[in-house]
Amino acid sequence: MRYSYQAIREEQVPQAVEAAFQHVVDTYASETNKLISVWRCFSDQDFGFRAHPKSSTVEEIIRHELLSGRRFFGEFLSGPEPDGSAVLPVPMTVESCCERMRMLARRRLSVLASRSEEWWLEEEAFFDVTRQRIWIFWRRILHTAHHRTQLAMYLRLLGRDVPPIYGPTADVRWEGADPTHTVEASERK
């Protein structure tokens, strides 16, 4: 799949010391690219938009993603992270938030790539449970995907195009894409 924008280019993704865990590094880079691609579709004027009075605003979701990522990688995966007070950019703009996310992710990629199999399989406290670090990592990916999907829905409600995430969208298509929309397509082997 080809994306029109990449915050982290393929040649910037480090090689994992454990080949079996390269998928972790590749996935984090890819998910960061998808996240920033969605963020870039908003304008600074959209920061106050919320889908419902009980929903978070665009700015609150982006702020949460930046801050919770810092806590997640620092507390649960024991990585070196900046002080919480240094995470949010000043001023908070779409561009500054995208750049901060890219910068934080690039640092995290090096840390993720340096971890051994033993480290990934060790158990660590995660809120009120104990899980292997690899399980904790995948929970982070799911958390980010959840908030990215929220924002994709906000884009649709604002009448904006939604960028491709895992394939073509109603707004972006390309030759060679083969989305599965029929029973026949689902039965391919």
Order of alpha helices (4+ residues) and beta strands (2+ residues): alpha-alpha-alpha-alpha-beta-beta-alpha-alpha
